Amino acid sequence: CVIRCSGTFYDKNGRFLTKQVEYETVWAHGGNCGIDDLDAIAQIDRLDDDFGIDTIEMGATIAVAMEAGVAEFGDAQAAINLVKEVGKGSDIGRILGNGAAVTGKVFGVERVPVVKNQSMPAYDPRTVQGIGVTYATTTMGADHTAGYAVATNLLGIGGTVDPLKPEGQVELSKNLQIATAAIDSTGMCVFIAFAILDQADTFQALLDLINGFAGANLTADDVNALGMKVLKMERKFNAEAGLTNKDDRLPDYFKKEPLPPHNVTFGVTDEELDQVHNY
C-alpha cells in the first residue's frame, strides 16, 4: 500500500512483539486505562490480534471493568490478565469478550461510552462535536472512520468547523458519511480522504482511476449518489433489525457532564441528529 501505515514493534530488549501499535490502540489500552507502559500495550495488542478482538472495543471494555473495580486503573499486568481471560473463555472472559456495553450492564457501570453497543474511539464527542454526530448516527455504532469530522474540526482539512460548538456539525458529518460510504465501496483506503478533501485534482484523479478500472463514466454527483445509496441500504437493514432514531443517540452523560478544560457538553440536539440522514 502506498500509505505504508503498518510496521513492526520490538520491546525494550529488541524482541519482536507485534505489528506497529496503532494510534487508537495506544489510546484505548494506554491513556484510556491509565497505562503508560508501551511494551505492555503492545503485548495486549498482540493478544487482541491472536484472540480476534478489536482493540478499541477491548480497551474500552477493560476501562469499564476498571471503573467497576475489577482492576485498578494503570495496572498493566491486570489488563493483560483480563485479556487472557477472554482467550480462555472463562466466566469473566466471556463477559469482557462481549464488549463494553455488556460489561457495563453486568457490573452496574452507568457511564459506558457506546452507541448501538459499539465503543467510542479516542475522540471525546464533547470537545470534537462533529465526531459526536458521526458516533451517534453512523449505521455501525460509534465508528470514527464513517465520517471523520476530526479532519475539519481539528486539522482544518476541507475547511474549518469549531469543534466546541454544535453549529455546522450535522452538515459536516452528513457530507463526510456520504463521501466515506462511497470511498469505502471502491476498496480505497479511507486515508486518501485527507488529500481528496483539500485538493480538487486529487478527487478527479480518484474518478479517473475508478472510471478507467471499471470502464465507467462516473461524475462527482454519481459518487455522491453512490454514498447515499449505500447509507440508505445500511439504514434499511438496521430498521428491519429493530433499530430506530432512538438508537442514534450518545449516552446521556455526554450531554450533562462538562469536560475540562473547556468545560463543554455535547450540544447537538436530538432533533438535529435526526436530520443527518435526511437526504
N, C-alpha and C positions, 0 to 999 in steps of 0.2 A: 504494500500500500504506500502511496506517495506521502501520506500523512505521517507514517512511521511513529505512531504514538506508543508502540509496545517496546519492551526491553526486558532485561533480566535484573534480579535483585540478589545481592550477596550480603551475608551477615557481617558483623564486625570482625569475624575471623576469616573472611574470604570464602565462606562456603555458600554455594548456591541454595537459595531458599525458595524462590518463586519467580513468577514474572514480575516486571516492574510494577510496584504497587501504585494504583491509580489514585487520583485526587479524591474521588468520592469514598474510596476505601480507607484512605488515610484519615479522612474526616470521620467516617462512620464508626470505625473501630478505634480511632485515635481520640481527637478532641471531644467527640460526642460522648465517649465513655471515660474521659479524663485520663486516657493512656498516652504517655509521651515516649514510649519505647518503640522505635521504628522497627527493630528486629521482631518484637512481639507482634506488632501489627502485620508485618509480612508473614509471620508464621500463621496468624489467624486467616490471612488472605489465602494461604496455601490450603489450609483446612477447608475453608469455604469452597474453594475450587474442587478439592477432592471429594467433598460431600455433595456438590452440586447446589450450593446455597448462594443466593445473591448477597453480595457484600453490604449493600445499602440496607437491605431488609434485616440481615443478621446483626449489623451494627446497631440499628435502631432497636432491635429486639433485646440485645444484651443490655442496652441502656435502660430500657423499660424494666428489665429484670433487676438491674442495679437500683433503679428508683424504688422497686418493691422490696429491696433489702436482701435479695438473693445473693448479691455480691456487692462489694464496695466499689464506688467509682474510683478509677485509677488502678485497680488491681488487675494487672495484665495477665497474671497466671490464672486467676479465677475466670477471666474472659476466655482464655484458651481452653480451660477445662470445660466450660459450659458449651463451647462449640463442639468439643469432642463428645459430649453427651448427645448432641444431635446426631453425630455419626454412629454412636452406639445404639440409638433408638430407645434410650431409657425413658422413663416417665417424664422427667424434666426435659429430656432431649426432644421428646415428641411435642411437648408444649412449645418450646422455643422454635422448633422446626416448622411450626405453623405460623410463625411471624409475630410481629409486634402487637397487632390487634388482638389476637388470641391470647398472647402472653399477658397483655394488659387486663383482659377480662378475667383470666384465671387468678391473677394476683391482686385484682382490685385497684389497678392503677388507672386513674381517670384521664390524666393528661398524656395521651398517646398520639404522636404525630402521624396520623394516617388519613388517607382519603380512599374510599372504596376498599378499605382494609390493606392498602399498599402504603408502605412507609415513605415519608418525605426524604429527599436527598438533603444536601448540605445547606441550602439557602432558606433562611427563615422568611416566611411569607409576610411578616410584619414589616420588614425592612427592605424587601425586594417584592413589592406588591404585585408586579406583573407576573412573577413566577408563582405567586399565590393563586392568581386567577387560573394559571395553567394547572397547578396541582388540583384545584377544585373541579375543573371542568373537562380535563382530558379523559378520554374514554377508559383509559387503563388504570386510573388511580393517580397517585401523586408522582407523576413522571415529569422530571425537569426537561428531558430531551424532546418531549412532544411539542413544546413551544417555549424555546429557551429565551425568555424575556430578560434574563440576566445580561444578554448581549446589548440590549438597548437601555435597560435600567442602570447598569453599572459601567459597561465598557464603551458606551457611545457608538455602538455599531448599528447602522441602519437608522440613525437618528438618536434622539435622547427623550426619555420619559422619566420624570422624577420618581425614583424608586420608593420614596417615603409617602407618596400621595396616591390616592385611588384614581385620580383623573387620568384618563388615557390608557389605563391598564387593560380594560376589556378589549378595546380595538387592537391593541398591541398583541395580546395573547391570541385573539381570534386569527389575525393575519399570520402569525407565526405558526399556529397549529395547522392552518390550511397549507402553508408552504412546506412545513415539515412532513405532513402526510404525503404530499406529492413527491418530495425528495426521497423519502423512505421507500416509496413504491418503485423508484428507479434502481434501488440497490446501492445508491451512492452513500458515502459516509456523511453523517449529519454535520461533521466539522466543515464541510465545504460551504455551509450556510454563512459562515463568517465572511468569506470572500463575496458570495453572491449578494449579501445584504448591502455591501459597501461599493460594489463595482458592477455597473450595468453590463459591461462587456463580458464579465465572468458569468453572469446569468445567461447571456446569449450563447456563450461557449457551452454551457450545460445543455441548452436547447439544441445546439448544433450536434453535440455528441449523441443525445438521445435520438434525434431525427436520423442521423447517419447510421446509427446502430440498428434502429428499428424500421428504417425505411418510412418514417412518419413525417409529418409536417406540422408539428406542434408549435403553437404560439404561447406567449406568456399567459394569455387568457385560458388557453387549454390546460396549462399546468395548474392554474388556479382552480379550474373546474374539476380537475382530477383530484386535487386535495379535498375539496368539498364533498365530492362523491365518496371518497374513502371514509371521511369522518361520518357522513350520513349512514353509511353501511355499518360502521362500528357502533354508532348510537342506536341504530335499529336492533342490532344484536343485543346490546345492553338492555334496551327496553323490553325485548322479548324474554330476557333473563330476569326481569323484575326490577331493574333499576329505574329510578325516576329523578327528577330535578332535585329532590331532597338529598340525593347522593352526591350532587355536585356542590358540596359544601366543605369548608375547613372545620376542624374541631373548634368548639366554642371558645376555648381559652386563647386562641389567636386573636379573637375579637375583643376579649375582655382584659387580658393581661399585657400591659405595655412592656416593650422590650428595650432595656438600656443598650446604648447610651442615648438613643434618640427618643426613647420612651413613646413609641407609637404602637398602635394596634392595627390589625388588618382592616382597612376601611372600605373595601368594595362591598356593596350591599348584595343581598341575595337576589334582588330584582335585577341588578346589573349582571350578576353571574348568569342569570337565565337568558341573557341576550347574546352570550358568546357564540352560541351555535344557531343564532337566528339569521340564516342566510339562504 
